[in-house]
Amino acid sequence: MVFCCKAPCDPHDSASTRVRIDAEALAAQEAARQEQEAEAERLRAEEQQRMLEEDAAERARIETERRLREEAMEQARLAEEARLREEERLRQEEEARRAAQAKKERQDAINEFCITHRFNPNNLNEPKQAGCTVYGSTTTYALHHAAFLGDAKMVEMMLEEHASPLLQNKAKKTAAQVAQKKNKDGSHDGVLQVLRNSTLGGDEPQPCMELAVAGTLCKFAGSAVSDVVRETRMAVMTSLSILQQRQLEK
């Protein structure tokens, strides 16, 4: 029996054709994979760059905010210092104005008192002679007279203008002793309190204490008769005059 093919046999090899087709497919797949990987790498790089830029921008923002805060704090500090300096300047000016006004009012009151009672308003430690020289005169001071009158305010003002509370009148009495003698039922308590406060001392040496020492030396020198003691008495009197002048100038 003879068998015959209805169609001529295919001259191509099917196996080689399949191999060629599979290689092309693999190459296309590899190319597609590489392209996907490249795209993924590009996207990753872009994302990384974006994150770096955002991080840098955030750091810049934080740094800017910190700098602005520091500048604001420094400006606030400078403004506060300027405000405090201005307040201190105004306070000192006000204190100086009030002190000058108080001094003027004090001096005006003292001047009026001294003129009324015939004392020298330019030197409260200058004594006033009163009475007839034939029968003897009395020596007193403006401070003593204010104490005698029980005028505590005037006594206080005179002390502030450097009147010495330790000077003695003709009767060897201080202003406090004059006030104490006149004190009846507390009439001169205010004067005594002011004078007591003036001799309590403070942080600085009191000029009146220097005058008291000089006055003591004068008494001692006045009781002697020798030439040496008389010269010493003159020197002490000069020192007393200088101390009184210095007290008035302060």
PADO-635540 format. One line per 10 residues: number of its first residue (from 0); their letters; for each residue x, y, z of N, C-alpha, C. Coordinates in Angstrom, 3 decimals. Atoms other than C-alpha are relative to their C-alpha. Example, Ala and Ser with C-alpha at 12.3 -4.5 7.8 and 13.67 -1.06 7.14 Angstrom:
2
0	AS	0.890 -1.190 0.000 12.300 -4.500 7.800 0.900 1.200 0.000; -0.820 -1.190 -0.060 13.670 -1.060 7.140 -0.770 1.090 0.730
// end
This chain:
250
0	MVFCCKAPCD	0.862 -1.161 0.000 0.000 0.000 0.000 0.905 1.220 0.000; -0.832 -1.212 0.133 1.309 3.346 -0.932 -0.784 1.192 0.551; 0.599 -1.221 -0.575 0.596 6.521 1.121 0.610 1.220 -0.677; -0.459 -1.220 0.667 0.853 9.929 -0.495 -0.479 1.219 0.776; 0.365 -1.291 -0.690 0.885 13.514 1.084 -0.799 0.850 -0.942; 0.795 -0.871 0.833 -1.767 15.793 -0.213 0.720 1.331 -0.272; -0.728 -1.274 0.171 0.534 18.860 0.275 1.477 -0.255 0.085; -1.448 0.215 -0.082 4.206 19.223 -0.270 0.495 0.288 1.411; -0.559 -0.177 -1.361 6.294 19.010 2.925 0.628 1.379 0.153; -0.557 -1.352 -0.305 7.320 22.366 4.614 1.508 -0.094 0.057
10	PHDSASTRVR	-1.459 0.143 0.012 10.958 22.909 3.848 0.633 0.580 1.257; -0.602 -0.626 -1.215 11.463 24.981 7.169 -0.021 -0.970 1.151; -0.097 0.817 -1.219 12.523 23.472 10.470 -0.794 0.697 1.110; 0.864 -0.617 -1.026 9.818 24.213 13.082 0.730 0.240 1.307; -0.747 -0.138 -1.258 12.209 23.765 15.977 0.853 1.246 -0.024; -0.851 -1.209 0.083 14.600 26.449 14.787 -0.843 1.246 -0.020; 0.898 -1.173 0.020 11.682 28.745 14.143 -0.462 0.348 1.408; 0.413 -0.270 -1.386 10.466 28.337 17.705 1.106 0.612 0.825; -1.140 -0.545 -0.752 13.939 29.069 19.071 0.199 1.458 -0.324; -0.180 -1.387 0.398 14.205 32.237 17.041 -1.093 0.882 0.577
20	IDAEALAAQE	1.124 -0.768 -0.549 10.787 33.436 18.130 0.155 0.179 1.492; -0.192 -0.103 -1.450 11.545 32.692 21.804 1.111 0.972 0.346; -1.121 -0.904 -0.263 14.857 34.648 21.713 -0.430 1.458 -0.181; 0.480 -1.355 0.227 13.196 37.725 20.290 -0.952 0.439 1.110; 0.919 -0.316 -1.086 10.510 37.548 22.916 0.757 0.287 1.292; -0.803 -0.222 -1.207 13.095 37.245 25.663 0.728 1.328 -0.049; -0.694 -1.276 0.145 15.032 40.179 24.278 -0.950 1.162 0.230; 0.992 -1.068 -0.198 11.885 42.282 24.198 -0.375 0.116 1.473; 0.332 -0.018 -1.428 11.047 41.269 27.729 1.133 0.640 0.827; -1.153 -0.552 -0.726 14.589 42.119 28.904 0.083 1.511 -0.178
30	AARQEQEAEA	-0.034 -1.432 0.268 14.424 45.465 27.204 -1.092 0.708 0.799; 1.096 -0.591 -0.755 11.087 46.153 28.844 0.331 0.049 1.493; -0.378 0.045 -1.418 12.441 45.098 32.228 1.029 1.086 0.322; -1.020 -1.009 -0.215 15.488 47.304 31.893 -0.591 1.415 -0.046; 0.653 -1.300 0.086 13.308 50.176 30.850 -0.793 0.294 1.264; 0.753 -0.191 -1.247 11.098 49.632 33.888 0.939 0.306 1.164; -0.962 -0.238 -1.073 14.128 49.456 36.158 0.575 1.413 -0.112; -0.526 -1.344 0.189 15.536 52.640 34.633 -1.029 1.046 0.431; 1.050 -0.933 -0.394 12.206 54.382 35.122 -0.166 0.024 1.516; 0.104 0.067 -1.460 12.029 53.142 38.710 1.169 0.720 0.663
40	ERLRAEEQQR	-1.182 -0.682 -0.535 15.591 54.381 39.327 -0.141 1.514 -0.137; 0.210 -1.429 0.204 14.726 57.747 37.847 -0.999 0.555 1.009; 1.000 -0.449 -0.962 11.640 58.000 40.006 0.568 0.027 1.420; -0.614 0.055 -1.328 13.639 56.938 43.071 0.943 1.177 0.209; -0.928 -1.129 -0.094 16.318 59.541 42.347 -0.762 1.312 0.143; 0.806 -1.208 -0.109 13.669 62.192 41.833 -0.609 0.128 1.385; 0.580 -0.024 -1.333 12.007 61.236 45.106 1.044 0.353 1.055; -1.082 -0.306 -0.937 15.317 61.301 46.929 0.391 1.467 -0.074; -0.331 -1.412 0.172 16.117 64.709 45.454 -1.079 0.890 0.603; 1.099 -0.769 -0.569 12.688 65.950 46.430 0.077 0.005 1.518
50	MLEEDAAERA	-0.107 0.094 -1.448 13.173 64.712 49.994 1.162 0.855 0.521; -1.141 -0.816 -0.408 16.608 66.369 50.196 -0.348 1.484 -0.053; 0.387 -1.399 0.130 15.180 69.634 48.945 -0.980 0.402 1.090; 0.938 -0.298 -1.065 12.302 69.448 51.398 0.697 0.090 1.345; -0.744 -0.027 -1.255 14.719 68.649 54.232 0.811 1.285 0.122; -0.774 -1.242 -0.012 16.948 71.555 53.256 -0.917 1.203 0.225; 0.946 -1.096 -0.169 13.925 73.845 53.011 -0.499 0.061 1.442; 0.458 0.043 -1.392 12.726 72.718 56.463 1.077 0.527 0.941; -1.089 -0.511 -0.823 16.157 73.333 57.984 0.148 1.512 -0.166; -0.094 -1.443 0.241 16.268 76.763 56.346 -1.131 0.745 0.719
60	RIETERRLRE	1.130 -0.625 -0.675 12.793 77.538 57.697 0.233 0.066 1.499; -0.265 0.038 -1.437 13.769 76.466 61.210 1.080 1.005 0.373; -1.081 -0.936 -0.268 16.988 78.477 61.041 -0.494 1.446 -0.097; 0.547 -1.348 0.158 15.115 81.531 59.797 -0.874 0.378 1.183; 0.848 -0.266 -1.151 12.543 81.244 62.561 0.836 0.235 1.261; -0.872 -0.188 -1.158 15.315 80.848 65.154 0.673 1.378 -0.031; -0.659 -1.294 0.138 17.159 83.889 63.825 -0.972 1.148 0.261; 0.996 -1.044 -0.221 13.974 85.944 63.773 -0.378 0.111 1.476; 0.306 -0.021 -1.431 13.174 84.902 67.348 1.119 0.693 0.781; -1.131 -0.608 -0.697 16.669 85.855 68.490 0.045 1.505 -0.257
70	EAMEQARLAE	0.013 -1.426 0.310 16.446 89.184 66.670 -1.125 0.711 0.741; 1.128 -0.603 -0.713 13.039 89.840 68.193 0.313 0.122 1.495; -0.367 -0.044 -1.416 14.345 88.961 71.660 1.037 1.086 0.258; -1.019 -1.018 -0.168 17.379 91.208 71.195 -0.608 1.392 -0.108; 0.669 -1.290 0.139 15.204 94.065 69.994 -0.848 0.311 1.228; 0.805 -0.203 -1.206 12.877 93.543 72.948 0.891 0.365 1.186; -0.930 -0.298 -1.089 15.863 93.539 75.319 0.517 1.432 -0.101; -0.494 -1.360 0.195 17.272 96.722 73.824 -1.094 1.034 0.284; 1.111 -0.912 -0.252 13.846 98.348 73.928 -0.273 0.122 1.493; 0.221 -0.026 -1.445 13.425 97.370 77.587 1.096 0.794 0.701
80	EARLREEERL	-1.094 -0.752 -0.593 16.870 98.708 78.448 -0.178 1.493 -0.259; 0.231 -1.410 0.326 16.063 101.949 76.640 -1.139 0.571 0.848; 1.129 -0.462 -0.811 12.740 102.176 78.488 0.435 0.230 1.447; -0.459 -0.141 -1.377 14.424 101.610 81.846 0.934 1.198 0.152; -0.876 -1.171 -0.063 17.110 104.178 81.059 -0.805 1.295 -0.039; 0.827 -1.194 0.100 14.460 106.691 80.077 -0.769 0.227 1.301; 0.700 -0.128 -1.271 12.464 105.952 83.231 0.939 0.519 1.086; -0.969 -0.444 -1.001 15.608 106.384 85.334 0.356 1.466 -0.214; -0.312 -1.396 0.294 16.441 109.643 83.561 -1.140 0.923 0.461; 1.152 -0.799 -0.406 12.932 110.958 84.114 -0.128 0.037 1.522
90	RQEEEARRAA	0.088 0.047 -1.466 13.002 109.804 87.734 1.029 0.934 0.632; -1.037 -0.872 -0.536 16.300 111.564 88.375 -0.330 1.471 -0.246; 0.393 -1.379 0.283 15.059 114.692 86.653 -1.110 0.457 0.942; 1.101 -0.352 -0.901 11.891 114.606 88.744 0.508 0.187 1.424; -0.571 -0.147 -1.337 13.882 114.050 91.932 0.776 1.308 0.122; -0.763 -1.248 -0.029 16.204 116.909 91.029 -0.936 1.215 0.017; 0.957 -1.105 0.034 13.227 119.136 90.221 -0.657 0.189 1.359; 0.648 -0.083 -1.306 11.509 118.271 93.484 0.963 0.497 1.064; -0.995 -0.435 -0.977 14.733 118.718 95.454 0.263 1.493 -0.135; -0.234 -1.433 0.226 15.337 122.109 93.834 -1.189 0.824 0.479
100	QAKKERQDAI	1.198 -0.709 -0.441 11.745 123.143 94.484 -0.087 0.032 1.518; 0.045 0.057 -1.465 11.909 121.951 98.092 1.054 0.914 0.610; -1.062 -0.865 -0.518 15.221 123.757 98.600 -0.398 1.465 -0.121; 0.423 -1.392 0.193 13.809 126.969 97.156 -1.058 0.386 1.030; 1.050 -0.288 -0.973 10.703 126.766 99.332 0.584 0.072 1.408; -0.634 0.018 -1.318 12.885 125.931 102.337 0.781 1.301 0.227; -0.791 -1.218 -0.138 15.235 128.839 101.701 -0.882 1.238 0.086; 0.925 -1.142 -0.080 12.337 131.230 101.109 -0.595 0.118 1.404; 0.577 -0.021 -1.349 10.783 130.221 104.419 1.034 0.444 1.033; -1.065 -0.381 -0.938 14.123 130.546 106.230 0.321 1.485 -0.129
110	NEFCITHRFN	-0.276 -1.421 0.214 14.769 133.928 104.647 -1.048 0.870 0.688; 1.082 -0.772 -0.620 11.383 135.190 105.778 0.123 -0.019 1.522; -0.161 0.129 -1.453 11.977 133.863 109.295 1.155 0.865 0.493; -1.188 -0.730 -0.436 15.459 135.351 109.518 -0.202 1.513 -0.106; 0.247 -1.428 0.160 14.381 138.732 108.180 -0.952 0.497 1.081; 0.973 -0.391 -1.029 11.440 138.824 110.581 0.658 0.112 1.363; -0.608 0.039 -1.336 13.635 137.953 113.582 1.432 0.524 0.001; -1.272 -0.706 0.097 16.730 139.816 112.379 1.210 -0.924 0.141; -1.165 0.874 0.128 19.080 136.921 111.678 0.528 0.091 -1.430; -0.591 0.004 1.336 21.432 136.564 108.731 -0.477 -1.248 -0.751
120	PNNLNEPKQA	0.509 1.187 0.706 19.627 134.282 106.240 1.073 -0.712 -0.826; -1.077 0.607 0.798 22.901 133.647 104.377 0.971 -0.805 0.833; -0.883 0.771 -0.882 24.642 132.151 107.409 -0.749 -0.292 1.288; 0.821 0.345 -1.162 22.462 130.339 109.926 0.841 -0.228 1.246; -0.870 0.220 -1.159 25.482 129.707 112.162 0.664 1.298 0.470; -0.493 -1.295 -0.456 26.162 133.410 112.562 -0.884 0.478 1.153; 0.823 -0.411 -1.161 25.055 134.632 116.006 -0.554 1.408 -0.172; 0.595 -1.333 -0.046 22.843 137.640 116.605 0.180 0.560 1.395; -0.170 -0.674 -1.281 23.725 140.072 119.310 -1.251 0.809 0.308; 1.202 -0.745 -0.411 20.806 141.517 121.236 0.217 0.580 1.390
130	GCTVYGSTTT	-0.093 -0.611 -1.322 20.490 143.814 124.212 1.009 1.127 0.055; -0.879 -1.149 -0.190 22.421 146.775 125.539 1.381 -0.464 0.408; -1.372 0.412 -0.310 26.178 146.441 125.633 0.426 0.439 1.396; -0.362 -0.473 -1.346 26.308 148.405 128.930 -0.378 -1.028 1.045; 0.495 0.985 -0.976 24.229 145.876 130.820 0.247 -1.437 -0.450; -0.257 1.339 0.497 25.399 142.937 128.740 -0.944 -0.364 -1.131; 0.801 0.406 1.154 24.184 141.481 125.500 -0.162 -1.509 -0.020; 0.245 1.436 0.156 22.797 138.105 124.609 0.353 -0.425 -1.411; -0.360 0.560 1.302 24.011 135.915 121.790 -0.866 -1.226 -0.255; 0.836 1.153 0.343 21.676 133.535 120.074 0.088 -0.253 -1.502
140	YALHHAAFLG	-0.040 0.397 1.405 21.210 131.796 116.753 -1.431 -0.199 -0.513; 1.324 0.193 0.607 18.348 131.403 114.310 -0.609 -1.330 0.420; 0.506 1.321 -0.390 18.061 127.710 115.186 -0.510 0.017 1.434; 0.437 -0.104 -1.392 17.845 128.509 118.883 -1.351 0.716 0.084; 1.241 -0.765 -0.075 15.094 131.042 118.243 -1.178 -0.822 -0.535; 1.061 0.864 0.524 13.091 128.607 116.119 -0.359 -1.073 1.014; 0.262 0.994 -1.051 13.491 126.007 118.877 -0.757 0.629 1.157; 0.678 -0.729 -1.078 12.434 128.578 121.459 -1.485 0.193 -0.328; 1.391 -0.216 0.421 9.274 129.285 119.451 -0.777 -1.310 -0.173; 0.677 1.290 0.183 8.518 125.565 119.150 -0.362 -0.282 -1.443
150	DAKMVEMMLE	0.276 0.166 1.436 8.596 125.726 115.337 0.814 -1.183 -0.535; -0.726 1.209 0.397 9.560 122.141 114.526 0.320 -0.008 -1.498; -0.226 -0.018 1.441 9.175 122.631 110.765 1.166 0.904 -0.355; -1.092 -0.931 0.269 11.489 125.644 110.760 1.325 -0.579 0.492; -1.215 0.634 -0.513 14.012 123.792 112.902 0.490 -1.057 -0.979; -0.372 1.047 0.963 13.952 120.884 110.466 0.587 0.611 -1.280; -0.499 -0.638 1.218 14.432 123.192 107.467 1.383 0.603 0.223; -1.312 -0.578 -0.284 17.335 124.981 109.130 1.078 -1.072 0.106; -0.955 1.106 -0.074 19.025 121.685 109.892 0.348 -0.510 -1.394; -0.254 0.430 1.361 18.630 120.692 106.263 0.873 0.995 -0.746
160	EHASPLLQNK	-0.871 -1.016 0.584 20.346 123.960 105.369 1.286 0.168 0.818; -1.294 0.124 -0.689 23.264 122.965 107.643 0.165 0.915 1.210; -0.125 -0.660 -1.295 22.465 124.892 110.780 0.488 -1.026 1.019; -0.582 0.948 -0.953 24.504 123.295 113.565 -0.853 -0.089 1.265; 0.795 0.145 -1.224 22.443 121.859 116.448 0.859 0.008 1.264; -0.879 0.058 -1.178 25.511 121.891 118.731 0.567 1.348 0.400; -0.450 -1.324 -0.405 26.182 125.607 118.769 -0.713 0.428 1.287; 0.551 -0.444 -1.290 25.617 127.275 122.139 -0.208 1.513 -0.009; 0.272 -1.432 -0.116 24.066 130.623 122.888 0.793 0.603 1.153; -0.734 -0.694 -1.072 25.284 133.175 125.414 -0.100 -0.730 1.327
170	AKKTAAQVAQ	0.214 0.730 -1.250 23.850 131.040 128.198 0.572 -1.416 -0.046; -0.623 1.317 0.159 25.858 128.014 126.970 -1.037 -1.106 -0.184; 1.062 0.967 0.243 22.671 126.292 125.897 -0.071 -0.316 -1.502; 0.246 0.382 1.385 22.153 124.320 122.691 -1.471 0.232 -0.327; 1.398 -0.184 0.401 18.948 124.617 120.695 -0.897 -1.023 0.688; 0.797 1.038 -0.660 17.745 121.327 122.206 -0.244 0.351 1.461; 0.170 -0.374 -1.411 18.345 122.613 125.724 -0.980 1.169 0.141; 0.972 -1.101 -0.011 16.429 125.791 124.901 -1.420 -0.535 -0.134; 1.326 0.586 0.213 13.502 123.713 123.598 -0.446 -0.803 1.203; 0.354 0.804 -1.168 13.634 121.400 126.599 -0.457 0.882 1.152
180	KKNKDGSHDG	0.395 -0.911 -1.080 13.437 124.339 128.986 -1.379 0.577 -0.251; 1.298 -0.582 0.338 10.414 125.726 127.130 -1.104 -1.052 -0.122; 0.968 1.075 0.253 8.715 122.344 126.797 -0.980 -0.121 1.175; 1.042 0.114 -1.008 5.432 122.405 128.682 -1.123 -0.865 -0.562; 1.065 0.919 0.428 3.017 119.511 128.354 0.170 -0.428 -1.471; -0.268 0.482 1.358 4.697 118.385 125.116 -0.025 1.067 -1.064; 0.094 -1.089 0.974 4.587 121.835 123.494 1.183 0.030 -0.960; -1.206 -0.041 0.819 8.133 121.421 122.153 0.526 -1.409 -0.329; -0.431 1.377 0.290 8.224 117.644 121.682 0.439 -0.151 -1.461; -0.345 0.104 1.416 8.279 118.048 117.898 1.396 0.540 -0.285
190	VLQVLRNSTL	-1.328 -0.596 0.161 11.315 120.319 118.046 1.075 -0.913 0.566; -0.974 0.888 -0.638 13.117 117.988 120.430 0.245 -1.255 -0.821; -0.151 1.200 0.816 12.437 115.003 118.198 0.845 0.286 -1.243; -0.781 -0.371 1.185 13.808 116.796 115.127 1.469 0.177 0.357; -1.385 -0.209 -0.418 16.930 117.859 116.986 0.666 -1.306 0.421; -0.540 1.297 -0.398 17.355 114.387 118.441 0.388 -0.817 -1.232; -0.302 0.744 1.222 17.196 112.848 114.961 1.236 0.547 -0.706; -1.132 -0.603 0.712 19.786 115.300 113.656 1.338 -0.380 0.608; -1.258 0.343 -0.664 22.385 114.095 116.170 0.206 -1.492 0.128; -0.146 1.460 -0.079 21.857 110.356 115.703 1.087 -0.516 -0.924
200	GGDEPQPCME	-1.026 0.443 0.943 24.394 110.224 112.868 -0.593 -0.789 -1.130; 0.445 0.746 1.175 24.203 108.315 109.617 1.175 -0.685 -0.647; -1.070 0.678 0.717 26.338 106.721 106.934 1.228 0.894 -0.162; -1.109 -0.915 0.192 28.485 109.877 106.577 0.234 0.788 1.287; -0.270 -0.821 -1.185 30.216 111.917 109.291 -0.807 1.283 -0.045; 0.803 -1.208 -0.080 28.113 114.843 110.475 0.908 1.202 0.168; -0.818 -1.196 -0.152 29.672 118.300 109.969 -0.126 0.631 1.368; 0.195 -0.628 -1.305 28.169 119.437 113.240 0.895 -0.629 1.054; -0.891 0.649 -0.944 30.328 116.884 115.069 1.390 0.630 -0.094; -1.281 -0.664 0.173 33.437 118.523 113.586 -0.028 1.356 0.702
210	LAVAGTLCKF	0.130 -1.297 -0.649 32.150 121.889 114.795 0.015 -0.148 1.518; 0.034 0.207 -1.449 31.514 120.468 118.280 1.407 -0.219 0.536; -1.381 0.241 -0.426 35.117 119.224 118.526 0.786 1.304 0.002; -0.700 -1.277 0.085 36.420 122.572 117.358 -0.441 0.931 1.125; 0.514 -0.844 -1.068 34.164 124.326 119.851 0.584 -0.377 1.349; -0.593 0.473 -1.250 35.496 122.187 122.692 1.434 0.488 0.133; -1.377 -0.489 -0.015 39.044 123.077 121.741 0.058 1.493 0.276; 0.045 -1.443 -0.238 38.070 126.751 121.700 -0.171 0.303 1.487; 0.231 -0.228 -1.428 36.772 126.508 125.268 1.279 -0.257 0.791; -1.228 0.338 -0.706 39.949 124.826 126.397 1.045 1.096 -0.208
220	AGSAVSDVVR	-0.997 -1.021 0.311 42.150 127.385 124.653 -0.346 1.330 0.653; 0.411 -1.272 -0.574 40.079 130.300 125.965 0.290 0.108 1.483; -0.244 -0.029 -1.437 40.811 129.337 129.567 1.469 0.181 0.335; -1.438 -0.138 -0.239 44.587 129.672 129.155 0.432 1.428 -0.291; -0.473 -1.372 0.164 46.654 132.838 129.182 1.353 0.076 -0.675; -1.340 -0.040 0.589 50.028 131.834 127.746 -0.073 0.330 -1.471; -0.053 -0.352 1.416 51.091 133.020 124.309 -0.225 -1.218 -0.880; 0.146 1.212 0.815 51.265 129.451 123.023 -1.455 -0.403 -0.088; 1.408 0.376 -0.017 47.721 128.725 124.079 -0.824 0.996 -0.779; 0.742 -1.002 0.776 46.507 132.026 122.623 0.163 -0.245 -1.501
230	ETRMAVMTSL	-0.217 0.314 1.406 48.097 131.096 119.288 -0.811 -1.233 -0.411; 0.786 1.203 0.280 46.478 127.679 119.530 -1.471 0.351 -0.129; 1.397 -0.429 0.048 43.142 129.359 120.237 -0.323 0.655 -1.341; 0.225 -0.649 1.287 43.501 131.498 117.101 -0.075 -1.023 -1.128; 0.002 1.034 1.039 44.306 128.430 115.006 -1.302 -0.798 0.028; 1.244 0.759 -0.131 41.277 126.575 116.387 -1.179 0.827 -0.484; 1.080 -0.862 0.466 39.016 129.557 115.754 -0.027 0.079 -1.516; -0.075 0.002 1.470 40.263 129.658 112.159 -0.564 -1.290 -0.566; 0.515 1.300 0.449 39.553 125.951 111.782 -1.510 -0.050 0.131; 1.442 -0.031 -0.201 36.069 126.480 113.207 -0.682 0.800 -1.100
240	SILQQRQLEK	0.576 -0.833 1.057 35.410 129.253 110.706 -0.010 -0.736 -1.334; -0.079 0.763 1.263 36.573 127.044 107.823 -1.043 -1.101 -0.025; 0.983 1.089 -0.066 34.394 124.158 108.996 -1.409 0.537 -0.176; 1.323 -0.591 0.151 31.367 126.425 109.264 -0.265 0.413 -1.451; 0.165 -0.406 1.400 31.965 127.823 105.783 -0.209 -1.215 -0.896; 0.150 1.217 0.794 32.360 124.306 104.344 -1.379 -0.604 0.169; 1.335 0.527 -0.254 29.120 123.245 106.004 -1.046 0.791 -0.783; 0.965 -0.823 0.716 27.288 126.164 104.425 0.055 -0.236 -1.503; -0.140 0.214 1.456 28.660 125.411 100.960 -0.556 -1.320 -0.460; 0.472 1.340 0.417 27.428 121.796 100.975 -1.471 0.059 -0.364
// end
